[in-house]
Amino acid sequence: MKGIKKIASIMFVFLLLASGCSSKSNSVSGTFSGSYKGFSGDVKAEVVLENSKIKSITTDVSSETPIIGQVAGPQMAEKIVEAQSIAVDTMAGATITTTAVKEAVKLALESAKVNLADFSKEVSINSESKEIEADVVVVGTGGAGTASALVAAQAGKKVVVIEKNSFVGGNTKISHGFFAIGTKWQKEAGIDVNVDEAVRQLLEFNDYLSNGPLTRAIVEKSAETVEWIDSLGMKVSVQEGTTQFAHEGDNYKAQSYHIYDNTEEGFSNLYKELENLGVEVYLQTTMESLIFENGEVKGVIAKASDGSTLKVNAKATMVATGGYGGNEEMIKAVSNNAKLNLLGVPNMGEGLNSMIAVGATDIDSAPLLHAAELAASEVTTSTSDEHLAGYSMSPITQLLMSPLLWVDPSGSRFVNEDVVYDTAFWANAAYSVGGQYYFVVDKATLEAYTKGSEMLISESGPGANMDSGDFIALAEQAVEAKTAFKGETIEELAQNAGMEVADLVNSVERYNKMVENKKDTDYAKSSKSLMYPVSEGPYYAFDCRAVFLGTIGGVRVSEKLEVINQDGEVIKGLYTGGTNAGGYYHGEGYPPYEGLASGFTWTSGKIAGESIVKYLGE
């Protein structure tokens, strides 16, 4: 009997094979798609399978941050193809986008009905370690890190640069301009500015709580720095006019803004110079700690994307990691849990925390508040993409960028809405009420914008989409996407938006009288902005959030950008700059001088590089 059973089993297997069935799944070929929520919108992946192997992956990450997600998305796709697995690690600095790519690929594979386990194999981690020697190690490739590396390399020092991202430029790629005083471009244009007055204004704005010697050093060196990066191939020009109408006629706030080439080409010219000078650059390498021995910093320990360890022994260390704008936990703590829109920068605070670990003191780090945006849609609708947080391309942004009636979450008017014409003050006002506010309009106002409003629409911050549109239809779409609320009466609007009914009713009644009389008796808004009453239902309230671009401020430094410890002493061998260095600002109130943070970043980096060269000697 056993023999008969064995023969029967063999025959059964033979018949299965002959009929085209197998214990393994059939080979799959074709193109399959998947989509998953990313940082700012849907991330899409198109996966080409050939004989159950991933031949290629094409990603659509157009909704993601240009300098981060749009760069990291395709690179994550390449990693998955190379590993033939979605179990590869996400990429530092672009966790949300690269996670979305993995999930979109997973959904595509599921639609292909392949065995998902075949594409989920663990990728081995490289446990190797590498140790190198240098005169200077620079951590971060934004303006501060790039400038310091260039100065040290030009002085003949052996320089090693590490960068957590897969690209150079850091947060500086977000910026387009550089605050500088006394440049050749200003002189050619007849722009009358001087260092003494600029220093006075900055210190006065900060209530003299900022570092005077540091402020003067930065302003004095700004012209030399911006002309230097221009000479190295990053083209610069002084701004003509201003997009921030509140700054018109002020040479310090508007005409000290120098536009520079923050594109790949601009940065590539600087990194070609570094390459020519023999500088080694390690990308996708994240700082873990400083090497600290006998009160002196002697380099860094870092982790590469493949898991290997890099130890750089150096005589001087420049930490230019750009603050902690990507660390939600740290941001919530420093912003008192305000409802802010995060831009999505990759900086997690590694550098700042490493400096604090060796005795530095964080004296003034804070969110870099800049403008406001429509709140993110929390529901999926056919139109919700038009109302996502970020630089929305919906014409509804014309309302966002107008000085209409603004109220806080309780329904009380809280500010002169003309602050919309100043990026910093606009964000500060929103922050003062917890980072969230609403602009309130009626049907008549929406109809006026449909026809083409005569209101002066701000160009500060994200700018508005000036296309024509049916603003009542757009408002209804925003209500559907839950980024706006509607009521047939003011009372119903307040209830639907979760406001105090009495507060909103009072705000609207007072505001309508001010519009009628063309005089703001609460906050002195200009009469030309008192254009539209809120008196004809239905009524709408749009949810808006303050935006931050990252962080500013940081550890105590000298005017030479040496890091100072808790006892007021220089930590030997340690330097910092940009959005890790404290003393140039004070608290959340970013001074309304265009390009100030970027100018500080580049100039502090140049000064740090010069200080390092002097410290190292010949």
BATI-191794 format. One record per residue (C-alpha): residue number from 1; x, y, z. Coordinates in pm, 1 decimal. Layout:
REC num       xx       yy       zz
REC NUM        X        Y        Z
...
END
This chain:
REC num       xx       yy       zz
REC   1      0.0      0.0      0.0
REC   2    282.3    241.0     86.6
REC   3    434.5    196.2   -257.3
REC   4    103.1    262.5   -426.4
REC   5     58.4    582.1   -222.7
REC   6    408.5    696.6   -312.9
REC   7    347.8    637.5   -683.4
REC   8     12.8    819.0   -658.7
REC   9    182.2   1118.8   -495.6
REC  10    445.7   1133.5   -766.8
REC  11    177.7   1113.3  -1035.8
REC  12    -21.6   1394.4   -863.4
REC  13    281.4   1623.8   -862.2
REC  14    350.0   1537.7  -1226.5
REC  15     -6.4   1624.3  -1322.8
REC  16     16.2   1957.1  -1136.8
REC  17    335.2   2047.9  -1322.4
REC  18    189.1   1938.0  -1652.8
REC  19   -119.2   2149.1  -1597.4
REC  20     95.2   2460.0  -1533.0
REC  21     49.7   2465.2  -1152.9
REC  22    346.5   2484.1   -919.7
REC  23    423.9   2509.2   -552.1
REC  24    577.1   2849.1   -636.3
REC  25    380.0   3151.3   -760.3
REC  26    373.8   3224.6  -1132.0
REC  27    627.8   3469.3  -1269.1
REC  28    482.5   3821.1  -1289.3
REC  29    567.1   4092.8  -1539.3
REC  30    401.9   4427.5  -1600.8
REC  31    362.7   4780.7  -1464.9
REC  32    182.5   4839.9  -1137.2
REC  33    104.0   5157.5   -942.5
REC  34     57.9   5261.3   -582.5
REC  35     -2.5   5587.6   -396.0
REC  36     52.7   5686.4    -32.5
REC  37     25.2   6008.5    170.0
REC  38    355.7   6197.6    188.7
REC  39    457.1   6519.1    361.1
REC  40    250.8   6760.4    152.1
REC  41     43.3   6537.6    -72.9
REC  42     22.1   6197.1   -236.5
REC  43    344.3   6019.9   -332.3
REC  44    302.2   5786.8   -629.2
REC  45    514.2   5494.5   -745.4
REC  46    503.9   5307.7  -1076.5
REC  47    675.8   4971.0  -1042.9
REC  48    788.8   4771.8  -1345.8
REC  49    817.9   4398.1  -1275.1
REC  50    997.2   4156.1  -1504.4
REC  51    977.7   3787.2  -1415.3
REC  52    884.6   3879.6  -1057.1
REC  53   1187.0   4106.4  -1019.8
REC  54   1170.4   4485.6   -977.9
REC  55   1316.4   4623.2  -1299.6
REC  56   1250.6   4990.7  -1225.5
REC  57   1051.1   5229.6  -1007.8
REC  58    934.9   5573.3  -1118.9
REC  59    814.8   5808.4   -846.3
REC  60    595.5   6116.8   -856.1
REC  61    696.8   6330.2   -556.9
REC  62    599.3   6664.0   -708.2
REC  63    389.4   6749.0   -401.0
REC  64    688.9   6719.5   -166.9
REC  65    940.9   6980.1    -53.4
REC  66   1163.7   7064.7   -354.3
REC  67   1500.2   7048.4   -177.1
REC  68   1416.9   6747.0     38.2
REC  69   1136.2   6513.5    -67.1
REC  70   1170.6   6570.1   -440.3
REC  71   1538.7   6476.6   -415.2
REC  72   1507.4   6187.8   -169.3
REC  73   1204.7   6020.1   -331.8
REC  74   1378.4   5898.0   -650.0
REC  75   1684.9   5800.4   -446.8
REC  76   1470.2   5581.7   -221.5
REC  77   1326.7   5416.2   -531.8
REC  78   1680.3   5335.4   -649.8
REC  79   1762.6   5182.1   -310.5
REC  80   1456.7   4956.5   -331.3
REC  81   1545.8   4841.4   -684.2
REC  82   1904.6   4769.8   -580.9
REC  83   1800.7   4573.8   -271.6
REC  84   1490.6   4416.5   -433.5
REC  85   1329.0   4488.8    -99.0
REC  86   1104.2   4748.3     63.2
REC  87   1275.0   4675.5    395.4
REC  88   1548.2   4930.9    322.4
REC  89   1587.0   5206.4    581.2
REC  90   1421.7   5542.2    528.0
REC  91   1653.6   5830.4    449.5
REC  92   1763.7   6070.5    721.0
REC  93   1610.2   6411.6    674.4
REC  94   1329.3   6290.3    448.8
REC  95   1165.7   6024.1    663.3
REC  96    804.8   6106.1    572.8
REC  97    860.4   6116.8    196.6
REC  98   1080.8   5807.3    181.8
REC  99    838.0   5614.4    401.0
REC 100    561.9   5714.4    158.3
REC 101    770.6   5585.8   -134.5
REC 102    814.1   5249.2     40.4
REC 103    442.6   5225.5    115.1
REC 104    345.6   5324.4   -240.9
REC 105    577.3   5055.8   -379.5
REC 106    426.7   4805.6   -135.9
REC 107     76.2   4886.8   -260.0
REC 108    193.2   4848.7   -620.5
REC 109    340.9   4506.8   -541.2
REC 110     19.6   4402.5   -366.6
REC 111   -178.0   4499.4   -676.9
REC 112     54.7   4275.5   -879.7
REC 113    -44.0   3987.0   -649.5
REC 114    315.0   3877.4   -595.7
REC 115    434.9   3716.2   -275.7
REC 116    510.6   4028.2    -70.2
REC 117    747.6   3833.7    153.9
REC 118    982.8   3797.5   -145.2
REC 119   1022.2   4177.8   -147.2
REC 120   1041.1   4229.9    229.6
REC 121   1372.7   4065.3    303.7
REC 122   1588.8   4241.5    560.0
REC 123   1879.5   4435.9    416.8
REC 124   2207.9   4364.3    591.0
REC 125   2358.5   4649.7    791.1
REC 126   2723.0   4735.2    743.5
REC 127   2893.8   4711.1   1081.7
REC 128   3230.6   4831.6    955.5
REC 129   3400.8   5141.1   1091.3
REC 130   3633.5   5385.7    922.7
REC 131   3873.1   5630.3   1086.8
REC 132   4025.6   5928.8    909.5
REC 133   4244.1   6226.7   1003.8
REC 134   4184.7   6593.1    919.3
REC 135   4277.3   6942.6   1026.1
REC 136   3911.8   7045.0   1016.6
REC 137   3584.9   6853.3   1011.9
REC 138   3274.1   7044.3    906.1
REC 139   2932.0   6898.0    983.9
REC 140   2662.8   7029.5    747.9
REC 141   2667.0   7178.4    398.7
REC 142   2435.7   7476.9    434.8
REC 143   2572.5   7829.0    408.8
REC 144   2762.6   7818.6    739.2
REC 145   2925.9   7482.1    677.4
REC 146   3007.0   7554.7    313.6
REC 147   3160.3   7894.3    392.7
REC 148   3375.9   7763.7    677.7
REC 149   3495.4   7467.3    469.9
REC 150   3590.9   7697.0    182.2
REC 151   3786.0   7936.1    404.2
REC 152   3978.6   7655.7    575.2
REC 153   4050.3   7475.0    247.6
REC 154   4163.8   7795.4     77.7
REC 155   4409.1   7837.7    365.2
REC 156   4559.4   7499.1    285.0
REC 157   4399.2   7298.4    564.3
REC 158   4289.6   6938.3    518.1
REC 159   3911.0   6952.6    540.5
REC 160   3651.3   6676.5    569.8
REC 161   3280.2   6758.6    529.8
REC 162   2994.5   6532.5    637.5
REC 163   2628.4   6580.3    544.0
REC 164   2325.1   6376.1    652.1
REC 165   2133.3   6442.2    329.6
REC 166   2205.0   6301.4    -11.6
REC 167   2259.7   6653.8   -144.5
REC 168   2446.7   6966.2    -37.5
REC 169   2298.0   7303.0     54.6
REC 170   2089.0   7225.3    360.6
REC 171   1829.4   7480.0    472.4
REC 172   2009.7   7750.7    276.3
REC 173   1846.3   7615.0    -38.0
REC 174   1512.7   7733.6     99.7
REC 175   1638.9   8090.3    117.1
REC 176   1680.2   8316.3   -182.7
REC 177   1844.3   8617.6    -23.1
REC 178   2121.4   8752.6    193.7
REC 179   2109.8   9055.5    426.4
REC 180   2425.9   9260.3    371.1
REC 181   2534.0   9620.1    428.7
REC 182   2766.3   9827.9    209.2
REC 183   2800.9   9593.6    -88.5
REC 184   2921.4   9692.6   -432.1
REC 185   2569.7   9635.3   -567.9
REC 186   2419.8   9876.0   -316.2
REC 187   2682.2  10136.1   -395.3
REC 188   2619.8  10101.0   -768.4
REC 189   2245.1  10143.4   -712.5
REC 190   2292.6  10443.8   -483.3
REC 191   2135.0  10266.8   -183.7
REC 192   2230.5  10461.3    126.7
REC 193   2303.5  10223.9    417.5
REC 194   2583.2  10198.4    673.4
REC 195   2706.7   9945.8    927.7
REC 196   2659.7  10164.9   1236.1
REC 197   2291.5  10226.0   1170.5
REC 198   2223.1   9862.1   1080.3
REC 199   2383.5   9743.8   1405.4
REC 200   2185.1  10000.4   1605.7
REC 201   1856.1   9891.9   1450.8
REC 202   1919.7   9520.7   1506.5
REC 203   2023.9   9564.1   1869.0
REC 204   1730.7   9794.3   1937.8
REC 205   1482.5   9551.7   1782.2
REC 206   1619.3   9281.4   2013.0
REC 207   1584.5   9510.8   2318.2
REC 208   1964.7   9496.5   2356.2
REC 209   1937.9   9136.3   2475.1
REC 210   2140.7   9006.0   2180.8
REC 211   2519.5   8984.8   2154.2
REC 212   2656.4   9327.2   2054.3
REC 213   3008.1   9224.7   1944.2
REC 214   2868.2   8930.9   1746.0
REC 215   2606.8   9150.3   1578.1
REC 216   2867.0   9405.4   1477.3
REC 217   3105.6   9137.1   1349.7
REC 218   2832.6   8986.8   1129.7
REC 219   2715.7   9318.4    984.7
REC 220   3071.9   9443.4    922.2
REC 221   3165.6   9120.8    743.0
REC 222   2841.7   9082.0    544.1
REC 223   2945.7   9275.0    231.9
REC 224   3278.1   9094.7    206.7
REC 225   3103.4   8758.3    246.0
REC 226   2833.9   8806.7    -15.2
REC 227   3085.1   8944.4   -266.5
REC 228   3311.3   8644.8   -190.9
REC 229   3045.0   8381.4   -268.6
REC 230   2959.5   8574.3   -585.6
REC 231   3324.9   8555.5   -693.8
REC 232   3315.3   8177.1   -644.6
REC 233   3025.0   8131.7   -885.1
REC 234   2711.7   8184.2   -678.9
REC 235   2564.5   8477.3   -869.4
REC 236   2432.2   8765.2   -658.0
REC 237   2226.2   9079.9   -724.7
REC 238   2057.6   9332.2   -499.1
REC 239   1678.8   9322.9   -483.8
REC 240   1483.7   9584.9   -676.3
REC 241   1174.5   9685.4   -483.8
REC 242   1026.8   9434.3   -238.2
REC 243    751.5   9175.0   -215.2
REC 244    687.6   9288.0    143.6
REC 245    489.8   9606.7     97.3
REC 246    539.4   9712.2    460.8
REC 247    910.8   9750.8    384.7
REC 248    877.5   9983.7     86.9
REC 249   1108.8  10282.2    116.9
REC 250   1320.2  10125.7    394.8
REC 251   1670.5  10055.2    267.1
REC 252   1762.6   9842.3    568.2
REC 253   1460.5   9614.8    557.5
REC 254   1422.0   9585.1    180.2
REC 255   1724.7   9706.6    -15.3
REC 256   1976.2   9518.5    197.1
REC 257   1833.8   9194.9     55.7
REC 258   2068.8   9035.7   -196.9
REC 259   1929.3   8758.9   -415.6
REC 260   2171.2   8471.8   -470.2
REC 261   2168.3   8155.8   -680.4
REC 262   2045.6   7889.1   -438.2
REC 263   1999.8   7632.2   -716.1
REC 264   2200.2   7316.5   -774.6
REC 265   2420.8   7511.9  -1014.1
REC 266   2498.4   7778.0   -754.8
REC 267   2599.9   7526.3   -491.0
REC 268   2778.1   7300.6   -740.7
REC 269   3014.6   7586.3   -826.4
REC 270   3112.5   7614.6   -460.1
REC 271   3156.2   7240.0   -424.3
REC 272   3363.6   7222.4   -741.0
REC 273   3595.0   7469.9   -570.2
REC 274   3603.9   7248.6   -260.7
REC 275   3676.6   6944.9   -476.9
REC 276   3961.9   7129.8   -648.4
REC 277   4100.0   7210.6   -303.8
REC 278   4099.2   6842.4   -209.9
REC 279   3809.2   6849.2     35.6
REC 280   3646.7   6511.5    106.8
REC 281   3264.0   6522.5    127.2
REC 282   3067.9   6236.2    284.4
REC 283   2694.9   6248.1    201.9
REC 284   2419.7   6052.2    381.7
REC 285   2638.3   6054.9    691.0
REC 286   2476.3   6168.9   1015.4
REC 287   2662.6   6313.6   1311.6
REC 288   2617.5   6113.0   1631.1
REC 289   2852.3   6279.1   1880.6
REC 290   3158.2   6493.5   1930.7
REC 291   3490.6   6344.7   2033.9
REC 292   3559.6   6526.9   2361.2
REC 293   3883.6   6467.3   2552.9
REC 294   4035.0   6672.1   2836.0
REC 295   3802.9   6966.9   2773.3
REC 296   3879.6   6982.4   2402.0
REC 297   3678.2   6874.4   2096.7
REC 298   3884.9   6651.1   1869.2
REC 299   3645.5   6550.8   1594.7
REC 300   3317.6   6368.1   1541.8
REC 301   3162.2   6021.5   1530.9
REC 302   2910.0   5976.5   1249.7
REC 303   2692.3   5703.0   1101.4
REC 304   2666.2   5638.7    727.4
REC 305   2340.8   5537.7    558.9
REC 306   2463.8   5178.8    519.0
REC 307   2511.2   5152.5    895.4
REC 308   2889.1   5186.7    899.3
REC 309   3062.1   5420.0   1144.0
REC 310   3287.3   5708.1   1045.0
REC 311   3528.7   5855.7   1298.6
REC 312   3693.0   6182.6   1197.0
REC 313   3983.9   6290.0   1416.6
REC 314   4029.9   6664.6   1369.9
REC 315   4210.3   6954.3   1531.8
REC 316   3904.6   7180.8   1486.0
REC 317   3534.7   7101.2   1444.9
REC 318   3267.2   7319.6   1285.4
REC 319   2910.2   7214.7   1371.6
REC 320   2674.8   7364.2   1112.1
REC 321   2380.3   7123.7   1125.9
REC 322   2104.0   7382.5   1097.1
REC 323   1911.2   7365.4   1425.3
REC 324   1620.3   7128.2   1486.0
REC 325   1335.9   7232.3   1256.5
REC 326   1252.1   6870.1   1172.9
REC 327   1226.9   6756.2   1535.1
REC 328    857.9   6788.8   1622.9
REC 329    912.4   6707.4   1990.0
REC 330   1173.4   6981.0   2035.6
REC 331    967.4   7228.6   1831.6
REC 332    653.9   7164.4   2038.7
REC 333    851.7   7224.7   2356.3
REC 334   1011.1   7550.6   2242.9
REC 335    692.1   7681.9   2077.5
REC 336    466.7   7595.0   2371.0
REC 337    274.7   7349.7   2150.9
REC 338    153.7   7621.5   1915.2
REC 339    -29.6   7495.9   1606.1
REC 340    238.1   7559.5   1347.8
REC 341    278.1   7437.2    991.6
REC 342    610.9   7258.9    960.1
REC 343    795.5   7321.5    636.3
REC 344    962.3   6980.3    650.4
REC 345   1331.1   7061.8    697.1
REC 346   1546.4   6759.7    788.4
REC 347   1737.1   6901.2   1085.4
REC 348   1678.7   6700.9   1403.2
REC 349   1905.1   6883.5   1647.8
REC 350   2196.4   6638.1   1635.7
REC 351   2457.0   6914.3   1626.9
REC 352   2294.8   7135.8   1887.7
REC 353   2246.4   6847.0   2130.1
REC 354   2602.5   6723.1   2074.1
REC 355   2740.1   7066.6   2165.2
REC 356   2521.4   7084.4   2475.5
REC 357   2653.7   6739.7   2574.3
REC 358   3008.4   6881.0   2594.0
REC 359   2913.2   7187.5   2797.7
REC 360   2756.6   7441.7   2559.2
REC 361   2440.9   7631.7   2659.0
REC 362   2133.4   7685.1   2442.2
REC 363   2057.9   8050.8   2513.8
REC 364   1791.5   8147.7   2259.9
REC 365   1689.0   7880.4   2008.3
REC 366   1335.2   7933.8   1876.6
REC 367   1118.5   7863.2   1569.9
REC 368   1194.8   8079.4   1266.4
REC 369    838.2   8201.1   1211.1
REC 370    762.1   8312.1    858.7
REC 371    417.4   8394.9    714.6
REC 372    107.9   8173.8    743.8
REC 373    -70.8   7916.9    530.1
REC 374   -407.7   7752.0    491.2
REC 375   -446.9   7461.5    730.9
REC 376   -394.9   7110.1    601.0
REC 377   -695.6   6912.7    486.3
REC 378   -756.7   6613.8    712.0
REC 379  -1004.3   6445.6    478.9
REC 380   -972.1   6299.8    131.2
REC 381  -1195.0   6465.9   -125.9
REC 382  -1180.1   6528.5   -496.1
REC 383  -1066.6   6884.2   -427.2
REC 384   -877.0   6861.3    -97.0
REC 385   -536.0   6873.1   -267.5
REC 386   -603.3   7237.3   -350.7
REC 387   -633.3   7318.0     18.6
REC 388   -337.9   7135.1    165.9
REC 389    -98.5   7322.6    388.1
REC 390    200.3   7458.0    206.3
REC 391    229.1   7696.5    -79.7
REC 392   -117.9   7616.9   -210.0
REC 393   -180.8   7689.0   -575.4
REC 394   -550.6   7760.3   -526.3
REC 395   -676.4   8114.3   -599.9
REC 396   -823.0   8100.7   -246.9
REC 397   -478.5   8215.9   -135.6
REC 398   -578.7   8564.4   -252.5
REC 399   -803.4   8574.8     55.2
REC 400   -523.9   8441.0    276.8
REC 401   -296.1   8721.2    156.1
REC 402   -551.2   8999.2    209.5
REC 403   -605.5   9213.1    522.8
REC 404   -963.0   9094.0    579.5
REC 405  -1119.5   9028.1    921.9
REC 406   -895.9   8795.4   1127.1
REC 407  -1008.5   8633.7   1451.9
REC 408   -847.2   8399.8   1701.6
REC 409   -988.4   8051.8   1781.0
REC 410  -1237.3   8204.7   2024.9
REC 411  -1369.8   8445.5   1759.6
REC 412  -1202.9   8766.7   1882.0
REC 413  -1026.7   9004.7   1644.9
REC 414   -662.6   9022.6   1758.7
REC 415   -447.0   9232.4   1522.7
REC 416   -413.2   9499.8   1255.8
REC 417   -444.7   9270.8    956.2
REC 418   -206.9   9488.5    753.4
REC 419     67.1   9273.2    912.0
REC 420      6.2   9044.2    612.9
REC 421    237.3   9282.1    423.6
REC 422    532.7   9183.3    649.6
REC 423    631.3   8814.7    655.2
REC 424    779.0   8816.0   1005.8
REC 425    509.8   9026.3   1174.6
REC 426    234.3   8826.3   1004.5
REC 427    369.1   8501.3   1152.0
REC 428    431.6   8664.7   1490.2
REC 429     70.6   8779.8   1508.7
REC 430    -52.9   8427.7   1432.2
REC 431    185.6   8285.7   1692.6
REC 432     49.7   8525.0   1955.2
REC 433   -286.1   8341.7   1942.4
REC 434   -139.0   7992.7   1946.1
REC 435    -33.4   7968.1   1582.4
REC 436   -392.1   7936.5   1455.1
REC 437   -635.9   8202.4   1338.4
REC 438   -926.6   8241.4   1094.6
REC 439  -1012.7   8497.2    831.4
REC 440  -1386.4   8558.4    810.0
REC 441  -1570.2   8658.7    493.1
REC 442  -1925.2   8676.6    366.3
REC 443  -2089.1   8591.2     36.0
REC 444  -2054.1   8947.0    -96.9
REC 445  -1678.6   8947.8    -37.4
REC 446  -1637.9   8618.1   -221.0
REC 447  -1837.2   8756.8   -512.2
REC 448  -1613.6   9064.0   -518.9
REC 449  -1301.1   8845.1   -542.6
REC 450  -1462.8   8641.5   -819.1
REC 451  -1502.5   8962.5  -1020.6
REC 452  -1149.9   9079.0   -927.1
REC 453  -1092.7   9252.1   -595.8
REC 454   -929.5   9593.8   -570.7
REC 455   -771.4   9495.0   -238.3
REC 456   -390.5   9513.3   -231.5
REC 457   -296.9   9145.6   -208.9
REC 458     28.6   9074.3    -30.6
REC 459    321.0   8912.1   -207.1
REC 460    510.7   8829.3    112.1
REC 461    572.7   8474.4    227.1
REC 462    427.3   8214.2     -8.7
REC 463    256.8   8463.3   -238.3
REC 464    -90.0   8414.0   -382.8
REC 465   -218.6   8241.3   -692.6
REC 466   -364.8   8534.8   -882.6
REC 467   -567.9   8325.0  -1127.5
REC 468   -935.5   8409.0  -1153.0
REC 469  -1185.3   8172.6   -998.1
REC 470  -1532.8   8120.8   -857.2
REC 471  -1458.9   8205.0   -494.9
REC 472  -1792.7   8082.4   -365.6
REC 473  -1726.1   7742.5   -523.9
REC 474  -1371.0   7748.0   -385.7
REC 475  -1503.6   7828.5    -39.1
REC 476  -1747.4   7538.5    -59.1
REC 477  -1461.1   7309.6   -157.1
REC 478  -1264.0   7429.7    144.3
REC 479  -1562.3   7352.6    368.3
REC 480  -1579.7   7004.9    216.8
REC 481  -1208.8   6958.5    285.6
REC 482  -1259.6   7085.6    644.7
REC 483  -1013.5   7371.4    600.8
REC 484  -1301.5   7619.4    634.8
REC 485  -1636.3   7641.4    813.9
REC 486  -1971.7   7778.6    699.4
REC 487  -2281.3   7925.1    862.7
REC 488  -2598.0   8086.3    734.6
REC 489  -2569.2   8322.4   1031.8
REC 490  -2270.1   8447.1   1231.0
REC 491  -2398.2   8248.3   1528.0
REC 492  -2411.1   7927.8   1324.3
REC 493  -2062.6   7996.2   1182.6
REC 494  -1924.4   8036.6   1535.3
REC 495  -2083.2   7709.4   1645.1
REC 496  -1954.7   7518.7   1341.7
REC 497  -1600.1   7656.4   1384.1
REC 498  -1593.9   7591.4   1759.9
REC 499  -1574.3   7961.7   1849.0
REC 500  -1742.7   8151.1   2130.3
REC 501  -2064.2   8281.4   1973.6
REC 502  -2065.2   8608.6   2167.8
REC 503  -1700.1   8677.3   2079.0
REC 504  -1747.4   8630.7   1704.5
REC 505  -2074.8   8826.0   1698.1
REC 506  -1906.3   9114.2   1881.2
REC 507  -1600.6   9105.6   1651.6
REC 508  -1812.4   9114.7   1337.0
REC 509  -2038.2   9393.1   1464.2
REC 510  -1741.7   9611.8   1567.9
REC 511  -1556.8   9541.4   1243.7
REC 512  -1856.1   9629.9   1027.0
REC 513  -1884.2   9968.7   1200.7
REC 514  -1513.1  10031.9   1137.0
REC 515  -1556.5   9946.4    767.9
REC 516  -1855.4  10181.9    750.3
REC 517  -1661.8  10465.2    916.7
REC 518  -1330.0  10382.0    745.4
REC 519  -1155.1  10396.5   1083.2
REC 520  -1008.4  10109.9   1286.4
REC 521  -1064.5  10203.4   1651.3
REC 522   -899.0   9884.9   1783.4
REC 523   -568.1   9835.9   1598.9
REC 524   -536.5  10131.2   1356.7
REC 525   -555.7   9935.2   1031.5
REC 526   -529.9  10159.4    726.3
REC 527   -861.1  10286.3    591.1
REC 528   -787.9  10143.9    243.3
REC 529   -783.1   9793.8    396.5
REC 530  -1126.3   9846.6    555.6
REC 531  -1292.0   9747.4    230.6
REC 532  -1528.2   9456.9    299.4
REC 533  -1787.1   9424.2    577.4
REC 534  -1905.3   9082.6    694.3
REC 535  -2279.4   9136.3    663.4
REC 536  -2433.3   8915.0    394.4
REC 537  -2470.0   8541.5    459.7
REC 538  -2370.0   8272.8    417.8
REC 539  -2047.2   8331.1    610.1
REC 540  -1715.1   8145.3    598.4
REC 541  -1416.3   8114.9    834.5
REC 542  -1090.3   7976.3    691.8
REC 543   -842.8   7796.5    917.8
REC 544   -487.7   7939.1    892.7
REC 545   -161.5   7838.4   1061.9
REC 546    166.8   8017.2   1127.4
REC 547    461.6   7866.0    941.6
REC 548    814.0   7807.9   1057.0
REC 549   1106.8   7748.1    823.4
REC 550   1325.5   7580.5   1084.1
REC 551   1488.7   7727.4   1392.3
REC 552   1708.4   8024.3   1473.8
REC 553   1936.5   8085.3   1768.3
REC 554   2126.6   7828.3   1967.0
REC 555   2435.0   7800.3   2184.7
REC 556   2634.6   8088.0   2327.2
REC 557   2925.6   8188.4   2104.0
REC 558   3191.0   8457.9   2089.2
REC 559   3212.9   8706.7   1804.7
REC 560   3468.7   8462.2   1657.3
REC 561   3200.7   8189.6   1656.6
REC 562   3385.8   7990.9   1920.9
REC 563   3143.2   7789.1   2133.4
REC 564   3127.5   7903.5   2498.5
REC 565   3062.7   7661.4   2784.4
REC 566   2840.6   7707.3   3089.0
REC 567   3127.5   7873.8   3279.2
REC 568   3180.1   8134.0   3008.0
REC 569   3493.3   7967.0   2875.5
REC 570   3578.3   7876.7   2515.0
REC 571   3544.2   7505.4   2436.3
REC 572   3871.0   7445.3   2254.3
REC 573   3843.4   7320.0   1899.5
REC 574   3465.8   7375.6   1870.8
REC 575   3295.3   7629.9   1643.2
REC 576   2942.9   7676.7   1515.1
REC 577   2735.2   7914.6   1305.6
REC 578   2404.8   7965.6   1129.7
REC 579   2099.3   7826.6   1304.8
REC 580   2302.8   7662.5   1579.9
REC 581   2460.3   7985.2   1706.1
REC 582   2289.8   8207.4   1962.5
REC 583   2314.4   8579.2   2030.6
REC 584   2201.4   8732.7   1701.7
REC 585   1828.2   8718.0   1779.3
REC 586   1617.6   8720.6   2090.8
REC 587   1325.3   8483.8   2138.3
REC 588   1059.0   8415.3   1874.9
REC 589   1054.7   8766.9   1731.2
REC 590   1252.7   8739.1   1408.5
REC 591   1367.0   9090.7   1307.4
REC 592   1186.9   9205.2    988.6
REC 593   1501.5   9254.4    781.8
REC 594   1484.1   9054.4    461.3
REC 595   1746.4   8779.5    428.9
REC 596   1868.5   8824.8    785.9
REC 597   1890.5   8453.9    878.8
REC 598   2060.8   8357.1    554.5
REC 599   2303.6   8646.4    577.3
REC 600   2393.2   8543.2    931.1
REC 601   2441.1   8182.9    818.9
REC 602   2690.8   8257.6    542.3
REC 603   2876.0   8530.8    729.5
REC 604   2902.2   8340.8   1058.2
REC 605   3039.0   8046.1    860.4
REC 606   3306.1   8261.0    698.7
REC 607   3406.1   8413.5   1032.5
REC 608   3418.2   8066.8   1192.3
REC 609   3642.2   7943.4    911.1
REC 610   3880.2   8236.3    959.7
REC 611   3885.0   8175.9   1336.0
REC 612   3964.7   7807.0   1279.4
REC 613   4254.6   7893.0   1047.4
REC 614   4395.1   8132.4   1306.7
REC 615   4347.8   7872.3   1583.7
REC 616   4534.2   7607.2   1384.1
REC 617   4813.6   7841.7   1282.2
REC 618   5058.8   7765.8   1002.8
END
